Amino acid sequence: MASILVVEDEIDICNLIRKELESQGYQVYQAFDGEAALRLVEQLPLNLVILDWMLPKLDGLTVCRTIRQKHLLPIIMLTARTDEVDRILGLEVGADDYISKPFSVRELTARVRAMLRRIDLDAQTPVLAHNFSASSQPDTVARSSSATPPPIVRGPLYISLAEHTVTLEKRPLDLTPREYDLLVLLSKNPGRAFSREFLLQELWGYDYDGFDRTVDTHITRLRKKLGPLGEKIVTVWGVGYRFVV
């Protein structure tokens, strides 16, 4: 049973969300200000956070940024701020999804189910790096059955395609299958910009029905795991992402 923290200072809305999620079998905790939210994140084994933007004591952006410094659990942000720059800001500080107020509780719970299902699938789905065909796109990941593929080395980053392992400064990185696929594809093609649509098609498949922010969510987590080296994965505005050397 997934554990969810709902951070919302409007008590009626918070209780409404809690009631709906509990009816679907989730364990729900509540916080009504930013400081209480951060305390509960440290105390509880959470699977997801639903976080309002406008909170007393600490605003939602500060809470989101602070959580991201130590934790990778998914965050869905709620806000009445609908300008594009606000949505981008929320995603840049670490939110995984974004729902504008007023919102449908049914939509929110659908987003919650999709987010948790996606995280679960990432942990179970076999990696796809070896499934790329050399002819699908130039320099996409290809694995030869007749020869050991050379490793990818980018400074302190070492990716062994043969052993399917990643080390950073000689320390192993624990990546999900999708994170591994993303890192291999981007680092194997430094300087090349990949659109979100291309990444979705190559890594999730043409029939993948996830939300628009799927790629952004995985890039955020990958950057976090890479630490300072995560800055090598840069956003190409209006396009997608590329790895710089």
C-alpha positions in Angstrom: 0.0 0.0 0.0 1.5 3.3 -1.1 2.0 6.1 1.4 1.1 9.6 0.3 1.7 12.9 2.0 -0.8 15.7 1.1 0.5 19.2 1.9 -2.3 21.7 1.6 -3.2 24.5 4.0 -6.9 24.7 3.0 -8.2 22.1 5.4 -11.4 21.2 3.4 -9.4 20.6 0.2 -6.8 18.6 2.1 -9.5 16.4 3.8 -11.2 15.9 0.4 -8.0 14.6 -1.2 -7.3 12.4 1.8 -10.8 10.9 1.8 -10.6 10.1 -2.0 -7.1 8.6 -1.8 -8.0 6.5 1.3 -11.1 5.2 -0.5 -8.6 3.8 -3.1 -6.5 2.0 -0.6 -3.7 4.5 0.0 -2.2 5.4 3.3 -2.5 9.2 3.6 -0.7 11.7 5.8 -1.5 15.4 6.0 0.5 18.5 6.6 -0.9 22.1 6.6 2.3 24.1 6.3 5.7 23.8 4.7 7.7 23.2 7.9 5.4 20.3 9.0 5.7 18.8 5.5 9.5 18.7 5.7 9.4 17.0 9.1 7.0 14.3 7.9 9.2 13.7 4.8 12.1 12.9 7.1 10.0 10.8 9.5 7.8 8.7 7.2 8.5 6.1 4.5 6.6 8.0 1.7 6.0 7.0 -1.9 4.6 10.3 -3.2 4.0 13.9 -2.1 1.1 16.1 -3.2 2.3 19.6 -2.6 0.4 22.9 -2.7 2.4 25.9 -3.9 1.1 28.6 -1.5 1.8 27.4 2.0 2.4 29.2 5.4 5.8 29.2 6.9 7.6 27.7 3.9 6.1 28.0 0.3 5.8 24.9 -1.9 8.7 25.8 -4.1 11.0 25.9 -1.1 9.6 22.6 0.2 10.0 21.0 -3.2 13.6 22.2 -3.6 14.5 21.0 -0.1 13.0 17.6 -0.6 14.9 17.2 -3.9 18.2 17.8 -2.1 17.8 14.4 -0.3 15.0 12.4 -1.8 13.8 11.2 -5.2 10.2 10.4 -4.3 7.7 11.8 -6.9 6.1 15.2 -6.2 2.8 16.4 -7.7 2.4 20.2 -7.3 -1.0 21.9 -6.9 -1.3 25.6 -7.6 -3.6 28.4 -8.7 -0.7 29.9 -10.6 -1.2 29.0 -14.3 1.3 31.1 -16.2 3.8 29.0 -18.2 6.7 30.6 -16.4 5.3 29.4 -13.1 4.8 25.8 -14.4 8.3 25.8 -15.7 9.7 27.1 -12.4 7.9 24.4 -10.4 9.2 21.6 -12.7 12.7 23.1 -12.6 12.9 22.9 -8.8 12.0 19.3 -8.9 8.2 18.7 -9.3 7.3 15.7 -11.3 3.8 16.8 -12.3 1.7 19.9 -12.1 -2.1 20.4 -11.6 -3.7 23.8 -11.7 -6.5 24.8 -9.3 -9.4 24.4 -9.5 -8.9 20.8 -10.3 -10.9 17.6 -10.5 -10.2 15.2 -7.6 -10.7 12.3 -10.1 -8.0 13.8 -12.3 -5.6 14.1 -9.3 -6.1 10.5 -8.3 -5.6 9.4 -11.9 -2.3 11.3 -11.9 -1.4 9.6 -8.6 -2.1 6.2 -10.0 -0.2 6.8 -13.2 2.8 8.3 -11.3 3.0 5.3 -8.9 2.5 2.8 -11.7 5.3 4.4 -13.8 7.7 4.3 -10.9 6.8 0.6 -10.3 7.3 -0.2 -14.0 10.6 1.5 -14.0 11.8 -0.8 -11.3 10.6 -3.9 -13.1 10.9 -3.4 -16.8 14.1 -4.9 -18.4 16.4 -2.3 -19.9 15.9 -1.4 -23.5 19.4 -0.3 -24.5 20.2 -3.5 -26.3 16.9 -3.3 -28.3 17.9 -0.2 -30.3 18.7 -1.0 -34.0 21.8 0.6 -35.5 19.6 1.8 -38.4 16.9 3.5 -36.3 18.9 6.6 -35.6 22.6 7.4 -36.0 24.6 6.6 -33.0 21.7 5.2 -30.9 22.7 2.5 -28.5 23.5 -0.8 -30.2 24.9 -4.0 -28.7 26.7 -6.5 -30.9 26.4 -10.2 -30.2 29.7 -10.9 -31.8 31.9 -8.3 -30.1 32.2 -6.7 -26.7 31.0 -3.1 -27.0 33.5 -0.5 -25.8 32.7 1.4 -22.6 31.4 5.0 -22.7 33.8 7.3 -20.7 32.9 10.9 -20.0 35.3 12.3 -17.4 34.6 10.5 -14.1 31.6 8.7 -15.6 32.2 5.1 -16.8 29.5 3.1 -18.5 30.2 -0.5 -19.2 27.8 -1.6 -21.9 29.0 -5.2 -21.7 28.4 -5.5 -18.0 25.5 -3.0 -17.9 26.9 -1.0 -15.1 27.6 2.6 -14.4 30.2 4.1 -12.1 30.9 7.7 -11.2 34.3 8.5 -9.7 34.7 4.7 -9.3 31.5 4.4 -7.2 28.6 2.4 -8.6 25.4 4.3 -9.5 22.0 2.6 -8.8 19.9 3.6 -11.8 16.5 2.4 -12.9 16.3 0.8 -16.4 14.9 4.0 -17.9 17.5 6.1 -16.3 20.2 3.8 -17.6 18.8 4.0 -21.1 18.6 7.8 -21.0 22.1 8.1 -19.8 23.6 5.8 -22.4 21.7 7.4 -25.3 22.7 11.0 -24.3 26.3 10.3 -23.3 26.9 8.2 -26.4 25.9 11.1 -28.6 27.4 14.2 -26.9 26.3 17.5 -28.3 23.3 16.1 -30.1 19.9 17.4 -29.0 17.1 14.8 -28.6 13.5 15.9 -28.5 11.2 14.6 -25.8 9.1 12.9 -28.5 12.1 11.0 -29.9 13.1 9.9 -26.4 9.6 8.7 -25.6 9.4 6.8 -28.8 12.9 5.2 -28.4 12.8 4.4 -24.7 9.1 3.9 -23.9 7.8 2.8 -27.3 5.4 4.4 -29.8 2.3 3.2 -27.9 3.4 4.6 -24.5 0.6 6.7 -23.0 2.3 8.5 -20.2 2.0 12.2 -19.5 4.0 14.9 -21.2 6.4 15.3 -18.3 7.6 11.6 -18.3 11.0 12.5 -19.9 11.4 15.6 -17.7 10.8 13.5 -14.6 13.4 10.9 -15.5 15.9 13.6 -16.5 15.4 15.3 -13.1 16.1 12.0 -11.2 19.1 11.2 -13.4 20.6 14.6 -12.8 20.2 14.2 -9.1 21.9 10.8 -9.1 24.8 12.2 -11.2 25.4 15.0 -8.7 27.6 17.8 -10.2 28.0 15.8 -13.4 24.2 16.2 -13.9 24.9 19.7 -15.2 26.2 18.0 -18.3 22.7 17.1 -19.3 21.4 20.4 -20.5 17.9 21.5 -21.5 17.5 22.7 -25.1 14.5 25.0 -24.8 11.8 24.1 -27.3 13.5 20.8 -28.2 14.6 18.5 -25.4 17.9 17.5 -23.9 21.6 16.9 -24.8 24.8 15.8 -23.1 27.7 18.3 -23.3 31.3 17.5 -22.9 
